[in-house]
Amino acid sequence: MAIQSRSQTKVTIGLCVKNSEKTLGQAIKKILDQDYPREFVEVIVVDGGSKDKTVSIATSMISNSGMLFKFYYDNGEGLAKARQIVVDNACSKYVVWVDGDVLLDERFIESQVVFMEQDPRVGVAFGRFIFRGNVSTTLPAALEDLGRYTGSVEYARAGKQRGFPPNDAYVLRVEASKQIGGFDIKIKGAGEDVDFIRKMREKGWLTIVNEKAKYCIIARQTWQDIWRERVWYGYGNHMLNHKYKDIQSLLHANPLLSLYLGLREGFKAFRLTSKRKSFLLPLSYVFNATASSYGYFKAHLQGYGHVGVE
């Protein structure tokens, strides 16, 4: 049964998408399946210029759902701009971010609202990534799941406000976002969330994992798709490296270092899951680091993140 305190709390779902037709339908179905009163949920979709059926899927599934539905375009200005559009137009106390490939547990929203209501010091509460076992249908997807799961467990065990857990689904307090000035819309590539969370911490807001708010993702199924995503991450890291030299380094994209990390994480993943594919994590780590390095140097050559260049 819905408890009175959370049933009266309005929540915005922020869904920033681009060319997500392969996974978006499943992600939206999980939003619609939430054990939370629909009359207290609004969904704001911001499209980044999709060339596929993303817009029609979102519109057809949400418009008649009983949830308030708003739709915007970011005009190609990047994910940070898209997220800021959501925050600026949210008529609620909290924004729950959901990527177009994220599958929420049915109690995700309720768990996050209750968690945030209990501690006003929390600015961001990450969800807890859940390993799906044999759901991944390809080797690249299985390795992505294993790596993400290991990172999630390690972050939760550390219990410290440093580093970043998998953050495909999390809730933010709108009040806190306004206090820190929102997202940096000069960030055109990836990394807007790292920048945002750092600013949160600098202002004294807590950013922690809510163990009860569970989710999983539909991992990229091919090496080609993973390559594109990691190049994008590397491109964004170049901006962050210039903005925050103390938390970003080219070492993060060093293929040789990633081989060592992959071996270490592979053994940890095997202990956690007993999946023999865990021992192939070094392959995944080196591949990802190589793609990230490529994206990083591409950004450097284009001057992205350099002083005076946007």
C-alpha positions as CSV (number, residue, x, y, z in Angstrom):
1,M,0.0,0.0,0.0
2,A,1.2,3.6,-0.7
3,I,2.2,5.4,2.4
4,Q,0.7,8.9,2.8
5,S,3.9,10.8,2.9
6,R,5.3,9.6,-0.4
7,S,1.9,9.5,-2.2
8,Q,1.7,13.2,-1.9
9,T,5.2,13.8,-3.2
10,K,5.5,14.9,-6.8
11,V,8.2,13.3,-8.9
12,T,9.6,14.1,-12.3
13,I,11.1,11.4,-14.5
14,G,13.8,12.9,-16.7
15,L,14.3,10.8,-19.8
16,C,17.0,12.3,-22.1
17,V,17.2,10.2,-25.2
18,K,18.7,10.0,-28.7
19,N,18.3,7.1,-31.2
20,S,17.1,4.7,-28.5
21,E,14.4,2.8,-30.4
22,K,15.9,-0.6,-29.6
23,T,15.6,-0.3,-25.9
24,L,13.3,2.7,-25.1
25,G,10.1,0.7,-25.2
26,Q,11.3,-1.6,-22.5
27,A,12.6,1.3,-20.4
28,I,9.3,3.2,-20.6
29,K,7.3,0.0,-19.7
30,K,9.3,-0.2,-16.5
31,I,8.5,3.4,-15.7
32,L,4.8,2.8,-16.3
33,D,4.9,-0.3,-14.1
34,Q,6.1,1.7,-11.1
35,D,4.4,1.1,-7.8
36,Y,3.7,4.8,-7.3
37,P,0.6,6.9,-7.9
38,R,0.6,8.1,-11.5
39,E,-1.1,11.3,-10.7
40,F,2.0,12.4,-8.8
41,V,4.4,11.5,-11.6
42,E,5.3,13.7,-14.6
43,V,7.6,12.5,-17.4
44,I,9.7,15.0,-19.2
45,V,11.3,13.6,-22.4
46,V,14.1,15.6,-24.1
47,D,15.2,14.3,-27.5
48,G,18.7,15.0,-28.8
49,G,17.8,14.8,-32.5
50,S,16.9,11.2,-33.0
51,K,16.8,9.8,-36.5
52,D,14.9,6.7,-35.6
53,K,11.5,6.0,-34.0
54,T,12.5,7.2,-30.5
55,V,10.1,10.2,-30.5
56,S,7.1,8.2,-31.7
57,I,7.7,5.4,-29.2
58,A,8.0,7.9,-26.3
59,T,5.0,9.8,-27.4
60,S,2.7,6.9,-28.0
61,M,3.6,5.1,-24.8
62,I,3.5,8.0,-22.3
63,S,0.9,10.4,-23.6
64,N,-2.1,8.3,-22.5
65,S,-0.5,6.7,-19.5
66,G,-2.1,8.9,-16.8
67,M,1.2,10.6,-16.1
68,L,1.7,14.2,-17.0
69,F,3.8,14.3,-20.2
70,K,6.1,17.0,-21.5
71,F,8.3,16.8,-24.5
72,Y,11.3,19.0,-25.6
73,Y,14.2,19.1,-28.0
74,D,17.7,20.1,-26.9
75,N,18.5,21.4,-30.4
76,G,21.8,19.4,-30.5
77,E,23.3,21.3,-27.5
78,G,24.3,18.2,-25.6
79,L,23.2,16.0,-22.7
80,A,24.0,18.7,-20.0
81,K,21.6,21.1,-21.8
82,A,19.0,18.3,-22.0
83,R,19.2,17.6,-18.3
84,Q,18.9,21.3,-17.5
85,I,15.8,21.5,-19.6
86,V,14.3,18.8,-17.4
87,V,15.2,20.6,-14.2
88,D,14.0,24.0,-15.4
89,N,10.6,22.5,-16.4
90,A,10.1,20.1,-13.5
91,C,7.1,20.8,-11.3
92,S,8.3,18.6,-8.5
93,K,10.6,18.2,-5.5
94,Y,12.7,15.4,-7.1
95,V,13.9,14.4,-10.5
96,V,14.6,10.7,-11.2
97,W,16.9,10.3,-14.1
98,V,16.4,7.3,-16.3
99,D,18.5,6.5,-19.4
100,G,16.8,5.0,-22.5
101,D,18.3,1.6,-21.8
102,V,17.5,1.4,-18.0
103,L,15.1,-1.0,-16.5
104,L,13.8,0.1,-13.1
105,D,12.6,-2.2,-10.4
106,E,8.9,-1.5,-9.8
107,R,9.6,0.1,-6.4
108,F,12.4,2.3,-7.6
109,I,10.6,5.6,-7.4
110,E,9.0,4.8,-4.1
111,S,12.3,3.7,-2.6
112,Q,14.1,6.9,-3.8
113,V,11.4,9.3,-2.5
114,V,11.3,7.6,0.9
115,F,15.1,7.7,1.1
116,M,15.3,11.4,0.2
117,E,12.5,12.4,2.5
118,Q,14.3,10.7,5.4
119,D,17.5,12.7,5.0
120,P,17.3,16.4,3.7
121,R,21.1,16.4,3.5
122,V,21.1,14.1,0.5
123,G,21.3,15.9,-2.9
124,V,21.7,12.8,-5.1
125,A,20.9,9.2,-4.4
126,F,22.2,6.7,-6.9
127,G,20.3,3.5,-7.6
128,R,21.9,0.1,-7.0
129,F,22.8,-1.7,-10.2
130,I,21.7,-5.4,-10.2
131,F,23.4,-8.1,-12.2
132,R,21.0,-9.9,-14.5
133,G,22.9,-13.2,-14.9
134,N,22.2,-14.9,-18.1
135,V,20.0,-12.1,-19.6
136,S,22.7,-10.6,-21.7
137,T,22.7,-12.3,-25.1
138,T,26.1,-11.4,-26.4
139,L,29.6,-11.5,-25.1
140,P,30.2,-7.7,-25.2
141,A,26.9,-7.1,-23.3
142,A,27.8,-9.8,-20.7
143,L,31.2,-8.3,-20.0
144,E,29.6,-4.8,-19.7
145,D,27.2,-6.1,-17.2
146,L,29.9,-7.9,-15.2
147,G,32.2,-4.8,-15.1
148,R,29.4,-2.5,-14.1
149,Y,28.2,-4.9,-11.3
150,T,31.7,-5.3,-9.8
151,G,32.1,-1.5,-9.8
152,S,28.7,-1.1,-8.1
153,V,29.5,-3.6,-5.4
154,E,32.9,-2.1,-4.7
155,Y,31.5,1.4,-4.4
156,A,28.8,0.3,-2.0
157,R,31.3,-1.5,0.2
158,A,33.7,1.5,0.3
159,G,31.0,3.7,1.8
160,K,32.8,6.9,0.9
161,Q,31.8,10.0,-1.0
162,R,34.4,9.7,-3.6
163,G,34.5,8.2,-7.0
164,F,31.3,7.5,-8.9
165,P,29.2,4.3,-9.0
166,P,27.2,3.3,-12.1
167,N,24.8,6.2,-12.4
168,D,22.4,5.3,-15.1
169,A,19.5,5.9,-12.8
170,Y,19.5,8.3,-9.8
171,V,17.4,10.9,-8.1
172,L,18.3,14.5,-7.4
173,R,16.8,17.1,-5.1
174,V,15.7,20.0,-7.3
175,E,16.5,22.5,-4.5
176,A,20.1,21.3,-4.4
177,S,20.4,21.5,-8.2
178,K,19.3,25.2,-8.1
179,Q,21.7,26.0,-5.3
180,I,24.7,24.8,-7.3
181,G,23.6,26.4,-10.5
182,G,22.4,23.3,-12.3
183,F,24.3,21.4,-15.0
184,D,27.1,23.0,-16.9
185,I,25.6,23.4,-20.4
186,K,29.1,24.1,-21.9
187,I,29.7,20.4,-21.6
188,K,28.6,19.0,-24.9
189,G,29.8,15.4,-24.6
190,A,29.7,12.9,-21.7
191,G,30.7,13.9,-18.1
192,E,27.9,16.3,-17.2
193,D,26.9,14.0,-14.4
194,V,30.5,13.8,-12.9
195,D,30.7,17.6,-13.1
196,F,27.3,18.0,-11.5
197,I,28.0,15.5,-8.6
198,R,31.3,17.1,-7.9
199,K,29.6,20.5,-7.5
200,M,27.1,18.9,-5.2
201,R,29.8,17.5,-2.9
202,E,31.6,20.8,-2.9
203,K,28.5,22.5,-1.6
204,G,28.1,20.0,1.2
205,W,25.3,17.8,-0.2
206,L,25.5,14.1,0.3
207,T,25.7,11.9,-2.8
208,I,25.2,8.2,-1.8
209,V,23.8,4.9,-3.0
210,N,20.3,3.9,-2.0
211,E,20.6,0.1,-1.7
212,K,16.8,-0.4,-2.0
213,A,16.4,1.4,-5.3
214,K,17.4,-1.3,-7.8
215,Y,17.8,-1.2,-11.5
216,C,19.5,-2.9,-14.4
217,I,20.4,-1.9,-17.9
218,I,20.2,-3.3,-21.4
219,A,23.9,-3.3,-22.2
220,R,25.3,-2.5,-25.6
221,Q,25.1,-5.7,-27.6
222,T,28.0,-5.2,-30.1
223,W,31.6,-4.1,-29.9
224,Q,30.8,-1.4,-32.5
225,D,28.1,0.1,-30.2
226,I,30.4,-0.1,-27.2
227,W,33.2,1.6,-29.2
228,R,31.0,4.5,-30.1
229,E,29.9,5.0,-26.5
230,R,33.4,4.8,-25.1
231,V,34.7,7.3,-27.6
232,W,32.0,9.6,-26.5
233,Y,33.0,9.1,-22.8
234,G,36.7,9.8,-23.7
235,Y,35.7,13.0,-25.6
236,G,33.9,14.2,-22.5
237,N,36.7,13.3,-20.2
238,H,39.0,15.7,-22.0
239,M,36.8,18.6,-20.9
240,L,36.7,17.3,-17.3
241,N,40.5,16.8,-17.3
242,H,41.0,20.5,-18.0
243,K,38.2,21.6,-15.6
244,Y,39.2,19.4,-12.7
245,K,42.8,18.2,-13.0
246,D,42.6,16.6,-9.5
247,I,39.9,14.0,-10.4
248,Q,40.5,13.3,-14.1
249,S,43.6,11.9,-15.8
250,L,44.6,10.4,-19.1
251,L,45.7,7.4,-17.0
252,H,42.0,6.4,-16.8
253,A,42.1,5.6,-20.5
254,N,45.5,4.0,-20.6
255,P,45.2,0.5,-22.3
256,L,48.1,-0.9,-20.3
257,L,46.7,0.2,-17.0
258,S,43.3,-1.1,-18.0
259,L,44.8,-4.6,-18.6
260,Y,45.9,-4.7,-15.0
261,L,42.5,-3.4,-13.8
262,G,40.7,-5.9,-16.0
263,L,42.6,-8.8,-14.5
264,R,41.9,-7.6,-11.0
265,E,38.2,-6.9,-11.6
266,G,37.9,-10.2,-13.5
267,F,38.8,-12.2,-10.4
268,K,36.5,-10.1,-8.3
269,A,33.6,-10.6,-10.7
270,F,34.2,-14.3,-10.7
271,R,34.0,-14.4,-6.9
272,L,30.8,-12.5,-7.0
273,T,29.0,-14.3,-9.8
274,S,30.9,-17.6,-10.6
275,K,30.6,-16.6,-14.3
276,R,33.7,-17.9,-16.2
277,K,33.2,-15.0,-18.7
278,S,34.6,-12.8,-15.9
279,F,38.1,-13.8,-16.9
280,L,37.5,-12.1,-20.2
281,L,37.1,-8.7,-18.5
282,P,40.7,-7.7,-19.4
283,L,39.6,-7.8,-23.0
284,S,36.7,-5.6,-22.3
285,Y,38.7,-3.2,-20.2
286,V,41.5,-2.8,-22.9
287,F,38.9,-2.3,-25.6
288,N,37.1,0.3,-23.7
289,A,40.2,2.2,-22.7
290,T,41.5,2.2,-26.3
291,A,38.2,3.7,-27.5
292,S,38.2,6.2,-24.6
293,S,41.8,7.2,-25.5
294,Y,40.7,7.8,-29.1
295,G,37.9,10.0,-28.0
296,Y,40.1,11.9,-25.6
297,F,42.7,12.7,-28.3
298,K,40.0,13.6,-30.8
299,A,38.7,16.2,-28.3
300,H,42.2,17.5,-27.7
301,L,42.8,18.0,-31.5
302,Q,39.5,19.8,-31.7
303,G,40.3,22.0,-28.7
304,Y,37.2,20.8,-26.8
305,G,37.8,21.9,-23.1
306,H,40.7,24.2,-23.9
307,V,40.5,27.7,-22.5
308,G,38.5,29.9,-24.8
309,V,37.3,27.0,-26.9
310,E,33.8,25.5,-26.6
